[in-house]
Amino acid sequence: MGCPAKSVRQHGSGAALILTPDLAQELVRQTRQGIHDFVNGLELESIPELKQKTRTMIMERHRGLPPEYQARREIPVSVKTRVGFDAPVIKDWIETLLEVEPAVISVHGRTLKQLYSGSANWDLIGQAAEVAKNTPTKVFGNGDVRTPEQAQEKFAHYGVDGILVGRATFGDPWLIGEMRRYRDSDWSADFEYREPSVENRINIAIEHSRIYAETYPNEHFLPMRKHLAWYIKGFPFASEYRVRLMMADSAEEVESVLEEFRGKLNTGTPNEAHQ
Ligand SMILES: Cc1cc2nc3c(=O)[nH]c(=O)nc-3n(C[C@H](O)[C@H](O)[C@H](O)COP(=O)(O)O)c2cc1C
């Protein structure tokens, strides 16, 4: 209930659901009912209104899940949303959602209209946490958290039960582990964020590509490419190698380009413009 993409919101989905609170509530109820029915043995064949194409797609995706995720188990229903459609309506909107008791409401501190511009309004996220305080629902805050120090500051000031981190993890899959390490140290003053080295980034980019190719042997390599650009961002020669990585079609190709990049970084001119 937070997606701002035009193709989604023009059908009344995503963050446009903020404008149709009854429908939003019904979706939470029906999702919970669907999980319940599945846990109690409902088979897709016994849902006549389901198109054959949809049924096949669901079954294929289900079979592709790791075994523990294929089990029929009660999973919590949570909502991820924004603070409003064109203007913040956080208190009313959170109260509406609380009526159907999702396990978690994650709040991205922007309106739909803002898309990703400006900055996330954490005061509004704090208000959401306040409204949900004595209810069974937890509130997670989201928006513009980039470092473990910022995560600590959000926990300290806004009363949230958790934090979601999005864009800052692009190219840095260790970030959330680092944030957790900081939290587990009780926000110790001695904590130092371990910035990933270029070696680690290159290694994980190669590993990520291999796992992607193994997991999706029949899919195009395209969705993997943006990650490769994020992994090398900020290093010398990045623009030159990004162009080549954007044309890669296999894990082997990625490995060969990145090994060349590694060699160039180790021997190349350090004054090359950073990208
Ligand atoms: C490329 C991209 C894809 C995203 N896809 C989703 C998505 O599928 N589902 C979702 O709930 N949010 C999605 N988001 C939104 C993020 O989860 C997050 O709410 C937003 O980026 C703000 O957090 P951040 O400042 O930590 O990135 C996406 C964001 C970006 C930039």
The ligand as an SDF file (V2000), in Angstrom:
LIG
                    3D

 31 33  0  0  0  0  0  0  0  0999 V2000
   14.1740    0.3610   -7.1900 C   0  0  0  0  0  0  0  0  0  0  0  0
   13.2090    0.3280   -6.0360 C   0  0  0  0  0  0  0  0  0  0  0  0
   12.2850   -0.7150   -5.9600 C   0  0  0  0  0  0  0  0  0  0  0  0
   11.3750   -0.7780   -4.8970 C   0  0  0  0  0  0  0  0  0  0  0  0
   10.5010   -1.8220   -4.8400 N   0  0  0  0  0  0  0  0  0  0  0  0
    9.6620   -1.9200   -3.7840 C   0  0  0  0  0  0  0  0  0  0  0  0
    8.7720   -3.0180   -3.6450 C   0  0  0  0  0  0  0  0  0  0  0  0
    8.6940   -3.8950   -4.5010 O   0  0  0  0  0  0  0  0  0  0  0  0
    7.9850   -3.0710   -2.5590 N   0  0  0  0  0  0  0  0  0  0  0  0
    8.0160   -2.1130   -1.5900 C   0  0  0  0  0  0  0  0  0  0  0  0
    7.2960   -2.2050   -0.5980 O   0  0  0  0  0  0  0  0  0  0  0  0
    8.8340   -1.0460   -1.7030 N   0  0  0  0  0  0  0  0  0  0  0  0
    9.6570   -0.9380   -2.7540 C   0  0  0  0  0  0  0  0  0  0  0  0
   10.4890    0.1420   -2.8500 N   0  0  0  0  0  0  0  0  0  0  0  0
   10.4560    1.1910   -1.8140 C   0  0  0  0  0  0  0  0  0  0  0  0
   11.4610    0.9040   -0.7180 C   0  0  0  0  0  0  0  0  0  0  0  0
   11.1530   -0.3160   -0.0850 O   0  0  0  0  0  0  0  0  0  0  0  0
   11.4720    1.9990    0.3450 C   0  0  0  0  0  0  0  0  0  0  0  0
   10.1920    2.1370    0.9060 O   0  0  0  0  0  0  0  0  0  0  0  0
   11.9300    3.3400   -0.1810 C   0  0  0  0  0  0  0  0  0  0  0  0
   13.0010    3.1990   -1.0900 O   0  0  0  0  0  0  0  0  0  0  0  0
   12.3530    4.2730    0.9710 C   0  0  0  0  0  0  0  0  0  0  0  0
   13.3480    3.6760    1.7690 O   0  0  0  0  0  0  0  0  0  0  0  0
   14.9270    4.0020    1.5820 P   0  0  0  0  0  0  0  0  0  0  0  0
   15.0830    5.4950    1.7030 O   0  0  0  0  0  0  0  0  0  0  0  0
   15.6030    3.2400    2.6870 O   0  0  0  0  0  0  0  0  0  0  0  0
   15.3010    3.5230    0.2250 O   0  0  0  0  0  0  0  0  0  0  0  0
   11.3850    0.2410   -3.8980 C   0  0  0  0  0  0  0  0  0  0  0  0
   12.3060    1.2820   -3.9960 C   0  0  0  0  0  0  0  0  0  0  0  0
   13.2090    1.3620   -5.0440 C   0  0  0  0  0  0  0  0  0  0  0  0
   14.1640    2.5200   -5.1070 C   0  0  0  0  0  0  0  0  0  0  0  0
  1  2  1  0
  2  3  1  0
  2 30  2  0
  3  4  2  0
  4  5  1  0
  4 28  1  0
  5  6  2  0
  6  7  1  0
  6 13  1  0
  7  8  2  0
  7  9  1  0
  9 10  1  0
 10 11  2  0
 10 12  1  0
 12 13  2  0
 13 14  1  0
 14 15  1  0
 14 28  1  0
 15 16  1  0
 16 17  1  0
 16 18  1  0
 18 19  1  0
 18 20  1  0
 20 21  1  0
 20 22  1  0
 22 23  1  0
 23 24  1  0
 24 25  2  0
 24 26  1  0
 24 27  1  0
 28 29  2  0
 29 30  1  0
 30 31  1  0
M  END
$$$$
